[in-house]
Amino acid sequence: MIKLTEITDEKSRNSHDISAKSDQAIFLNGRRFDASTKTLFATDGAPLTLRAQSMEVLAALVENEGTPVTKEKLFERVWPDAHVTDDSLVQCIADIRRALGDDDKTLIQTLPKIGYRLAIYAPTPRVRLGALPLVAGCLAMIAAALWLVWPTTETPILPEKPRIAVLAFDDFSTGDDKGYLSDAVAEGLITELARFPAMGVIARTSSFSYRDTAADIDTIRDELRVHYVLEGSQQKSGNRLKVTVQLIDTRSGDHVWAERFDRGLEDFFVVQEEIVRAVAAIVNDIVVFRPLPESDLAQVTAYNYFRQSIGNPDSREQVEKRLELGRMALEVDPDSVWGYLTMGWGHRHMAVFYSTPEEKPVHLAEAKKYADMAVEIAPQNYIAYWLRARVEAEYGDHKAAINTYDQGIAVNPSAANMLVGSSSPRLYMGQFEDALAIIDSALELDPKHTSWFHWQRAWALWELDRCEEALDAFGRMSKIPNAARRMHAATHACLGNKEEASASLKVFLDENPNANLKDERAKSEVTWPNPSSVEKWLKHMEIAGMPAE
């Protein structure tokens, strides 16, 4: 008797179900993969053409579904007798993703510096068939029909490592107290929880995007793929701080922990630590054996001055106001890191954006001095490393910047902006694959990221001569800023789209009429210690129509 042996619910599968037997057909995003013949079929049943190496990579991922497959294992399997670079494997992954329609890379996941993994869930339902004799073609048609009508409301299976989103806290303060230390509690919790490697913490941009929305827990769970949501409120009244917090399990909707704190404002960092300890114990069964932070009102005041200085200034006057905040922070608490960070970022902004040629080295030296002092005072503060890395990059010391960024990332792996920032010195140094992997990991941490992430990703893909993908990255930006127009033009030039390249560069030249190849070469040869990239860049600028002089 011929029978359809199994139509599984994703939640009921065990490790034995995951292995791809030679006689199984597997549906991935609506495409059917025949493991026995290593053939992939489109949604209409027509076979899809992929290179033999790409099919072999897909087979390896299917056989290890839900489990990381290292690059080394894939090289051994697909190219056992040949020496190939990472680019060969990357091209195969790109082929597979295009064939599967995996545009957001949720099905074939990149694991930075490790390899790849086929997720144990699919964006669309999947039917898994048991042994089917070749004469049972009609049953295959029935199975396809069942897939078409199968319910589409299944909840995506979450990552194996517990993940948490800390939402923006409501501020119930009134009068002059309103906005004091705004978002400081939630931001501090994101930073401190990210120190636990067994826990994934969603970046601020994404978790704070639900502020003033009616999004429910199910929506947040599905969009951010998190197991827990931490939400709460804060209220400052004079020198008192009231904080209410609750931890919600997104899978059940249950409130698994809640607490209220009514303390003096000087206990701000202590309250933050107590919340971190409770969450770590529930999410990861981790008992924290570190002393409670020493905190006083002066430190909290200095922290508030630092927070007032955050953001990109629009004028020299704004930078000068921020430097004044830094001096106030140092005056109120010279022993805390916040004044040094405020001064360092202020001098860095002044050096980069609002200095004369004579002033720039002075401000840059001041920025370096304060950055070094910040790292020395607070080696567990990731912002100190971020500042120092940015200053080192301004000096053109990309190797030092990479090392400093890595120290900061180790302190706070959830800082998606810092992750993407660290891709720049890597790209300048020719570490293209590492840069792309880091950008992709930031995209995973920050699903509701800014367009800048795609700009950096386009740069990495251009360096790898994957210019169609680079153009796709630009297409994901809400708006291409003028500063990105040269790279956008270079991407079109890489593809031979001379007309489109010229049109994009014209937008840049309209605001920068004096730009020319001679100056571009002089500047690039100083900042870009990779001659092959410089020559490719200048060639593409010439194709796009940049004037010679």
N, C-alpha and C positions, 0 to 999 in steps of 0.2 A: 504494500500500500504506500503510495506517495503522499507525503503530508508536509505542510509548512510547519517546521519544527519550533520556531520561536519568533515572537515579536516582543522584544523586551522593553520594559520601562527603564530609563537610564538609572533611576535610583535603586533598582533591584539588581543591577549587574555586580558581579564580583570579579576578582582577578582572573578567573578561568574564562569568563565571558569575553574579556578584553582581547585575548590573544586571537590573532587572525588565522584561522585554519585555512588550509589550502582550498577547501571546498566552500568557503563562505563568500558571500557577496555583502559588501558594506556600503551603506549610503552615507555620503559625506556632503552636507550642504545640498542635498538633492541629486548629487552625482553618484553613480554606482561604481564602486571599485571591485573588480574581480581579482581576488588575491591569488587564485590559481594560475591565471594567465597574465597577471600584472597589466590589466587593461582598465582604463577609466572611461566611463560612458557619460555623456551629457544628460541633462534632464529629459530630453526627448528620445533617449536611447541610442543616439549615434555615438560611435567611439571617438574619443578625443585624442589628438595626436600630441604626444609628449616624447621627448628624448628618452632613450633607454635608461640613461643615468637618472633622470628625474623620476621615472617610474620605479626604479630600484630604491631611491631615497624614500618615496611615498610608501613603498612596501615595508621598509624598515620602520617608519614611523607608525604605520598601522599595526605592525606586529608588537610594538611597544606602547600602544595607546595609553596615554595618561602618564607615561614614564619618560623622563629625559633621555634622549639619545645623543651621546657626545659626538662632536665633530670627528674625533679619532675613530670611533666605531663606524661612522658613515664613510669615512675615507677608506677604511679597511675593507668594507663591504663593496663599495661602488667602484673604487679605483685601487684594487689590491696590488697591482703591478706598475702603477704609475705615480709620479710625483706631481701633485696638483696643488694649487693655492686655494685659500678660502673662497676666492671669487667663484671658482667652479661650483662649489657647494651652494653658495648664495644664489647663483643663477638658477640652479635646480629648484631651490626653495621658491624663488620668484615664479618659475614656471608652474609649480604646483599650486601656489596661491592664486595665480591668474586662472588656472583651469578650474579650481574649486570655487572661485568667486569670493575668496577669503580676503576681501579688501581691507578689513580692519584688523587682520592678523590675530583673530581670536581662535581660529581653528588650528592653524599651524603657528605655534608660539615660539618666539625667539628667546632663548635663555642666554643672556650675555656671558661670554667667555666660557660657556659650557657646550651648548648645541641647540637642539630643537626638540619640541614635544608636540604630539598630536593631542589636543585637548580631549578630555573624557566627556565632553558635551559638544553639541553642534547647534549653530544658530537656528537651524530648521530641524524638525524631527527626523529620526533615522530609523529604518527598519533593518534588522539584522536577520538574515536567513540562514537556516541550517543546511545540511547536505541536500542538494537538489540534483537528481540525475539529469543528464543532458537532454533526455527526452521530455523533460518537464518544462518546456519553454512557456507553456500556457500558465503555469503557476508563477513564473517570473512576472508575467503581465499582471496577474492578480496582485502580486506583492507590490508592484509599482502603483497599481490603483489604490491599494490600501494606504500607501505612503501619501498619496495625493489628498486623501480625505482624513488622514490622521490628525488629531487635535494639535493646534499650534500654540497652546498656552503653557506648555511645559516650562518650568523654571530652570534656567541654566544652572548646571552644577557648579558650585563655587570652587576656587582653587583649594588645593590641599592645605596650604599654610593659612592659618586664621588671618583674616584681614579686617581692619576696623576703619571706619570713617568718623572723624571728630567734626561735628557740625559747628557752625558759628553759634556762639552762645547769645541768647537774648540779653539785652542790657536794660534792666528795669530801673536804673538810676534816674534821678531827676535833677533839674537845675544845673548848677555848675559841675555836678558830679557825673552828669550824662556824658558818655564817651571817654571818660577817664580810663586809661588802660583798655580801650575798646578792642575786643577780640584777643586780648592778651592771654586770658586763661586758656581758651581753645588752642591758640597757636602754640603756647607753651606745652600743652598736652601732646600735640602732634609731634613736636620735637623730642620730648622725653620718651614717649611710647616707641618712637622709631629706633631708639637705642637697643631694643630687644630684637635680635635677629630672627627669632622664631615667630615674630608677628609682622605682618605687612600693614603699613599705615598709608592711607591715601593722602596725597598732597593737598595742601590748603586750597589751591585754586578750585579743585573739583569738589571737595567736601563743603566749602563755603558757598558753592554755587546754588545751594538750596535755601539760602537765606531769603526770607519773605516769600517763599513759595508754599504751595499746598501739597508738595510731593509726599507720598506716604512711604512707609518703611519698605514695602515691596518694590516700589519704583527705585528707591535708593539702592536697595540690594541688587536689583537687576542691572542698573546702569553702572554702578561702581564695583559690582561683584564682591560684596563684603559680607562677612558673617555677623559683624556687630556694628552698631551705630551708637556713638556716645553723644548725648545732647544735654543741654542745660541752660542755666541763666546765671547772671551775675548782677549784683546791685551794690553800688558804693554809696555809703551815707556817711559823710565826714571821714573819720578814720576807721570806719567799720566796713567790712566786705562780707557780703552774703553770697554764697554760691550754692546752687542746687544742681545736681547732676544725676543722670540716669543712663544705664547701659542697657541696650535693647538687643536681643538676639533676633536677627532679621529672618531666620528660618522659621521661627515660631511666633514672632511678634511679642514674646514675653519680655517684661522688664526684669532682668536678672540681677540688677543691683541698682540701688538709689541711695543718695546721701545728701544731707544738707550741712553746710558749714557756715558758721557765724563767727568770724574772727576779726581781730584787729588787722588793719591794712598791712601792717608790718609782717604778717604771716602769709602774705600772698604766695611766695614760693613754697612754703611749707604745705599749704592747702593743695597746691598743684602736685607736689610729690605724693601726698596721701592718696589723691585720686589715681595717680599713675600706679601706685602699689596695689590698689584694689583691682584695677582693671587688669594688670599683669597677672594677678593671682587667679582671676576668673577665666581670662582668655587663654592663658598659657600654663596655668598651674605654677607660676614663678613666684617665689618668695624673695623679695628684694632685701638684700642685706647691705644697704648703703646708708650712711647717716643722713638724717634730715638736713636739708640745706640751712645754712645760717642766713637769716634774713632780718632786715630791719627797715624802718620807714625810709631811711636815706637811700638804701639800695633800690627800693621800689620807686622812689621819686626819680632817681637817675634812670631807671628803666623806662619810666614814662617819658622822660625827655628824649631818650633814644627812639622810642616808638613814634614820637611826633616828627622825627627827622626822616622816617622811612619814605621811600618813593623816589621817583625821578624828578628832579627840580626842573622848572621851566625857565629859570633866569639866574643870572649871577647873584641877584639880590636874595633869591630863595636859598641858594647855597650859603651865603653869608649868614642868613638867619639860622641855618642848620649848624653852622660852626659855632654860633652863639649858644645854641642848645647844648652842643658838646661841651663848651666851657662851663655851662651851668651844671651839667651832669658831673663833670670832674670836680667842681667846687663842692657839690653837695655830698659826693661819695667818691673820693679819689682812689679807693681800694677796689671798686667794682669795675667790671669790664665795659659797662655801657657808655661811659664818657669817651673811652678810647675808640670804641667802634663808631660812635657818632662823629668824632673828629676825623677818623681815618676815612670814612665814606665821604665826608664833606670835602676833604682835600683831594680825594680821588676824583669826585665830580668836578671840582674846580679845575683840576689839571687837564681832564679830558675834554670838557665842554666850554669852559669860560675863562681860559687863561690866555695871555699873550705868550709868544714863543719864549720870552724871558722868564715869565712867571711859571710856566709849566714844570720845569725840573724842580723848582722850589716846592710846589704843592705836591708833586709826586714823591719827593723825599720825605715830606711830612706825612703823607699817607702811608708810606712804608714804615716809618717810625712808629706810628700809632697801631698799624696792623701787627707788627712784631710784638709790641707791648701787649696787645689784646690776646694774642696766642699764648704769650708767657703767663698772663694773669689767669686766663680761662681756657685751658687746653681742651675742655669738653664743650666749648661753645663753637658750633659749626660755622656761625657767621664770621668769626674771627678768621678762620681758614679761607672762607669765601672772599673776604676782603683782601687778604694777603695774596691769594691766587690772582685776583683781578689786577692788583698792583704789579705783581711779577709779570703778568701778561703785557701790561703797558710798557714795561721795560724791555719786552721782547724775549724774556727768559721763559720760553714755553715749556721747557723740560722741568724747571722748578715749579711752574704753575700747575702742571699735571700732577706732580708729587703732592703739592699742597691741596689741590682739589680732592685727591684721593683720601687724604687725611680727614678732610671735612666730610666727605661722603661716608667714611667709616663711622663718624660721629653721628650723622643724621642721614641715613639712606633714603628717607622719604622726601628730601628736599629736591623736588623735580627740577626747579629752576637752576639749582646749582649743578645738578647732573648734566643738564643740557649745556650750561655754561662751560663745563669741563670738556665738552666736545670740541670747542674752538681750538685750544692749544694742541689737541690731538690731531685735528685736521691739518693745522699748520705744520705739524711734525711728520705728517704722512701716515698716521695711525688710523687709516680710514675705517677699517672693519670694527676696531674697538670703539671709535666715535659713533658709528651707526648703531652698534649694540647698546651703547649707553643711552643714546637718544630714544631708542625703542623701549628700553626699560623705564625711562621717564614717562613716555606715553602711556605705559601700563599703569604707572603709579598715579598719573594725572589725566584720566580720561577726558576731562573737560578743560584741557590745556589751552594755552594761548597759541596764536598763529606762529609766533617766533619759533616754536619747536619744529614746525614744518619747514621753515626757512633753513634751519640748521640741518635738517634731514635732507633737504634738497642739495645742500652743499656737499654732504657726505656722499650722496648718490652720484652727483656730478663727478666727484673725484674718482669714483669707482666705474665711471663710464656707463652707469645705469641711468641714462638720461631720460628715458621714458618714465621711469619711476620718479625721477627728480621732478619732472614736469607735473606728474600726478600730485606730488607733495605740495607744489606751489598751488595747484588747484584746490587743495584743502584749506588754504588760508582764506580767512574772511575778506581780507584786502591785502594786496601786495604793496608794502611800503616802498617809498621811493628808493631807500637805501638798498632794497633787495632787487631792484630792477636790473642791475648789472648781472647778478647771478641768474636771474630769470632769462635775460638775453643770452647769457653763455649757455644755458641749458638748451634753448632753441638752436643756437649755433651748433652745439654738439650733435643735434638731430638733423642738421642740414636745413633747418627752417629759417633761411636767411631773412625773409620778409618779416616774420614774427619777431626774430631777434632784433632787427632794426627798429621795429615799432616799440618794443619794450625798452631798448636802450634810449630811444628818443625821449621817453618820459623822464628818464634819469638826467639826460643832457639838458632838458628844458630848465631844470633847477640847478644844474651844474654845468653851465656852458663852457667853462674853461677846462673841463676834463679832457685829457688826451693820453695817447699811448706812451709817450715819453715819460710823463709824470707817473703814469700807472706802473711802468716798469721800475722806475726809481723807488717808488714807495713799496712795491711788492717785493723787490729784492732785499729790502731791509726787514720787512715784517714776516716774510713767507720763506722760511729756510728749506724750501723744497723746489729746486730748479725746474723739475718736470712739470709741477703744478703751475708754476709761474708762466712757463712757456705756453702751456695749454690755455691758461687764462688769457694771456695776451693775444693768442691766435683767435680765440673766440670773441674777444673784444673787437679785434680787427674785422672779423666776419660781420659782427653786428653793426659796424660802421663808426666806431670811435675814431675821432681825428688823430692823425699821427702826432701833431704838435699843436 
